[in-house]
Amino acid sequence: MKPKKCQIDDPECHLDVIQEWHGDLELNLTKLIKNLEGIREHSKVAKRAFSEHYAKTVELAQAKTRFTYEVSHELKAPLASVYNIINVILDGYLEKDLKKQNDLLKRAKVRINDVIKLLNDLLMFSHLEEGTGELEIEEIETDELLSPIIEEMDELAKENKIKINWNLSGNLPYIYGNPELLRRAFVNIIHNAIKYSNPGNQVKISAQEKNDSLLLTVKDKGIGIKKEELPKIYNIFFRGENARPEHKKEGMGLGLSLVKRIIDAHGGNIKVKSTLNKGTTVELSFSTIKKRRKNG
Amino acid sequence: MAKEILIVDDDPDFVETMEIIMQGNGYETRTARNGEEALKKVQEKIPDIILLDIMMKTKTDGIWVSEKIRSDDQLKKIPIIMITAVNQDSEMAKFDLGEEEDMEYMPVNVFMEKPIEAKDLLQEIEKLIGKP
């Protein structure tokens, strides 16, 4: 807009000009305020996103540090005991007690085995964490996968004075997966059920096809898990407070935290229900492959 | 009577080998597997010194025990050697204990890191309570 020229002695003209300026100014100020509000809104959103991102990063970093710390602890503690055992024998503390020497060396062997087991689990764990692209997957006939597990677990149950009641439906479906990983996951869950049962108890295991899924259920009447501990069961190195000292003797590797990752990597589902001192039920489910059985 | 060492660790193999070493050097020993048991044994009979593992995984850990002992007038003078599996200087140790409980201010006399060299441990014990 072209500025209006006013005569010096024309106050009305000057007043018009001033009013026009004022109008422009008001318009610009409104625009400016609107812009500022926009910026403020943007910055609020950005700040929120930033603090969420920041919190997540910190949380992740802390989890990583904790993980490293716990892993170091789990590796170092058994090695420190093995170191002690070797020193006690080398320094001649047990010179006259060959039986004790022998006993301690056997225990050292067990501890070293635990460390190796843990290292293997850690490697598998990190492999699974990296992503599932590398997972070698094949068609698995569930019966074939289960039959050596049944034998192995019956044996373990017998040693622990537990009876396993197997209830496998006759026509189990095929699933896709990595047989070794799935074997590890199944064995781990059944092993837990046996270990945390009381002698004389029964463990019920069933496998069936339900809604295009293979459903595997392992039910024990053992020591159970405290309600407040249930959200933590997939944490690495988690062990329930009510686990008895004899449960802690054995290095368990990564236990349920690894099982969970194996099941996740297979697109499966794991559900754990438990009541303290009453028992635990673990349900695993996998999608099945629509395929006719070899002889069917 | 020989001086007595209370060995506290949740690792049975560590406890047993420590007992063999300490008894072999003329000390008497008692043992505990967790914090609660340790405190109970200290209250039953005051030991000359405590070898206290940090026992991160038990509900009543080594830190808890040392704090209980240091806040008790009857017990607070008992020397404590704290044993940790993981480097006590690591940032993680501080992180896990909470900021206000920096390792430097822990109420124990000596920190030792696993694996423990028997000769070093015996030296520390002798410094604190003398020969058996």
Interface residues (C-beta under 8 A of the other chain):
Chain A: Q62 T65 R66 T68 Y69 S72 H73 K76 A77 P78 L79 A80 S81 V82 Y83 N84 I85 N87 V88 D91 Y93 L94 L104 R107 A108 R111 F237 R239 E241 P245 K248 K249
Chain B: D10 D11 P12 D13 F14 E16 T17 M18 I20 I21 G24 R33 M56 K57 K59 A85 V86 S90 E91 M92 A93 F95 D96 K114 P115 I116 E117 A118
